[in-house]
Amino acid sequence: MMRHPFPPAPRHLPGIVPPAFGELPVGSITAFAGNLGAPLPATAQPPGLPPPDGIRRTDAIEAWGWMLCDGRELACAGYPLLFAALGRQYGGDENAATFHLPDYRGYFLRAADNGAGIDPPPAGRTVPAGGSGTADQPGSIQQDAVQKHDHGYRAATSAPGGGGGSGAIPGTVDTLTDTGPVDQLPPATSTVRVAAETRAKNIYVHYLIKYTYGLTAGWPGLPL
């Protein structure tokens, strides 16, 4: 007999709907392509932008069992299933019995290396402020960077390449840079984009996290 992959809802927590077989577990992340209304509760720091007016948006996304990954602080007792999945991996206050959602605003997501050797050593990764995890676990943050590399160019030599006098053309030698990336790219018709960060082409989405399998009116932590 196949066992259920997720534990049933705790019997002492009335109003929580147990998961169905094969359902995404609490703590799962998905991308949402539309606009969102104000978060419930609105405790993100820094605060999120006001919801857009005059266009279509989804209000109260929490009623569907999902929350925006904006780093907001939540009460452990109000969201027991999500706290059981995350703990204080993303921060929180043990004395106040709170924990934080992941804050994915403005970030690309990357799969944890988990021993594969694809990502460089985790020395350059940091855990969120107040987080209980480690640099090699989900939630750790890595700043933007450019891989070390060289560019070929022709450097002038001190010896002239031909002729004589003050108008002599110097010789050249193939050389590699040693100071990192440059703004100029051949051919001359190439478009060079210089910005305050290194990035790939991208499109905005909202990252949502699943916080429950379903709620009924009997659950005192219902956010609506």
ABEGO torsion letter per residue (X at the ends): XBBBABBBBBAABBGBBBBBBGBBBBGBBBBBABBBBBBOBBABOBBBBBBBBGBBBBBGAAAAGBBBBAGBBBBAAABAAAAAAAEAAAEEBAAAGBBBBBBABGBBBBBBAGGAGABBBAAABBBBBGBABBAABBGBBBBBBBBBBBBBBBBBBABBAEEBEAABBBBBBBBBBAAEBBABBOBAABBBBBBABBBBBBBBBBBBBBABAEBBAABAABAX
